[in-house]
Each structure stands twice: as C-alpha cells, then as structure tokens.
Amino acid sequence: MKPKIQDVAKVAGVSPTTVSRVLNDRGYISNKTKEKVYAAMEEINYVPNDLARSLYNKRSYLIGVIVPSTSNPFFGELVAHIESICDEKGYKVLLCNSLHEADKEKKYWEMLRRHQVDGVIVVTYNRGLIDKEQQFPAVAIDHYLSEHIHVVSSDNFQGGEMASRELIETGCKKIIHINGDAKLETPANNRQYAYEKVMKEAGRTPETYHVVSDAAFLESNIVTIQQLFEEHPDVDGIFASDDLLAIRILQYAESLGYKVPEDLKIIGYDGTSLIRSLYPNLTTIIQPIYQIAENAVETLVWEIDDKPHYRKEKTFPVSLWKGETTRDST
C-alpha cells in the first residue's frame, strides 16, 4: 500500500497538518522540522501528490506550450529556452506539437485547460483558437490571436530591411522574397512589407523584384521552388523567410548549376544555433530566441500572478549573420 501523509507524520513525530505545511511551503516551519519531515518521506518512500497540492494551492505550476513542430530548429530552440526558464521559476511544461493543424491546436488548447495548467504560450496559425472574451493567462509568440493576448516577437520589419539591403548592397539585380501565407495575421508579414519598401526606395521596378508566398513550413515547398526557377531563371538574389527554406533553395539551385554566391545570393531567417553550426556559410537574420522565450514566460507568470502589465506587444531587435552565401563576388 502506498504510504500516506499520516504515515509521514507518524515517522517524523509531527502532525499531518505540519507535514502538509512543509509540502506546500505554508507558514513558518523550522529547518529542523523540515529536515525531520523530508527524512521521514525518504525513509518510507513517500512521493507527494502534485495534483492534490495543486488543488490546495489553487495552482498547478504547469504551463502549456503549443508549437507547430519542434522538428523545426527555430521552434526546437525556442521550446528548449522556455522549458529552462520555466524550470528556474518552478514551473513544468506540457508540450504540444500541432503539426500546423488547426483541429489539433483546438484539441490541445482544451486538453491543457482540462489539465488545469496555469497558462499557455502559443505559437499557432489559427486565430480562431482562442475565444475573444476569454481571460485565461496566455501569451502568443509572433502571432496575433486576440486583442487581449500579449504578443512577443523579433523586429520583423528590421529583419526584412536588413535582408533586402544585404542583397542590394552585394550587387543583386533581380531579387525574390519567398515566404509563408501572407493571409495570416502575424508580425512576420512585416518582413515582406520591409522587403517591398526597400525595393521601392532603391528604385527597383516590379520587373526586378517579386514575392512568392505560401512556401514556408510546407513539405511541398520544393514544387514552389522549382516554379520559381522556371519562371525566373535570371534571379540572382533570394530572401527566404526561414533558414530551412533557404537551405532547400540553395541545394536545388546548385543542382541546376547555379554557383552560390557568384550567380545567386541567398539569405535566410531565424539564425538558430543549430543552423549556424551546421551551415555557417549561410547568411541569415538572427532572431533573439532566448529573449523572446524569456519575455513570454515572464509575461505569462505576471498574468498568472494577476499582476498588471500594460504592453500588448513586445519586439526585440535582430542582427545579421554574414555568411558566404551573400559574399560580394565582383
């Protein structure tokens, strides 16, 4: 039979109430008494019931995280930072991979609510996931889910400007930006808006720059890449919306005989530690992933603690990782 709190109290020579106060860190308990309780727990192999403790404290110390896929280096690194920061603050993480499916996101959202998590960090593409009137603690990363939800992201407009100017300054004449679904309400759209702004300010005509949408995060994006080179064989600069897409473009272009960077320059986006380690030659825009994760967790904990916060959107500056794929070959 599993030992109970009464058994711990008997071995420690204290009351069950004292054991409960030690386990829940309620009220003043001397270090000597705490040591007796912990020694008794170890002696009889007593394991505290976290569910019962959460009911007592009215807090589960669980945070849900919904991401499209941890196989993507950006989301994988983001989740790793979130888990580490949560651990430092005494929270555990329940991780949900939605695989870009809206139905899964909704099921996960309801599942996390049923499991009494204290709050949720969401990276989702489904604006209808959260009811407009709900006040459950939640923070979104790089997506607008509701007017009530705090959003954390990098400065996507700054990143779009940096990438576009890098291609212009290294001599590209026909530049194409390839990105995700422009219909989504996300700060990442600012990358495209910045690209178009820089092209116009540089005096480029519509014939010399082009946007290809709906390519990111799709297994079929190789079809889009093939069409890009078939329709624009004279392209000499490509700004990809994420590093995996940039790498796939690089590999396909080289299979066609393009020399990078002599014939074609490529710049990606995200700049995760993994990609910079495996593909150090890829020029990319580095997102401050740790700062994004830190702000998301801190903001969520503030909401859980019912503390006021007035920012509804927080952005962090990005930086340029200068690799060989945009080296000036003149």
Protein Blocks (a to p, Z undefined) as FASTA:
>chain_A
ZZdfklmmmmnopafklmmmmmnogajddfklmmmmmmmmmmnopacdfklmmmmnopgh
iacdddfblkbmklmmmmmmmmmmmmmnopacddddeklpaklmmmmmmmmmmnopabdc
dddfbfklpcfkbccdcddehiafbfklccddddfklmmmmmmmmmmmnopabdcddddd
fkbccfklmmmmmmmmmmmmnopafklgccdehkgopaklmmmmmmmmmmmmmbcbdcdf
bfklmmmmmmmmmmnopacfkloccddehjaaklmmmmmmbgcddddfklmmmmmmmmmm
mmmnopacfbfbdcddddddddfklccfZZ
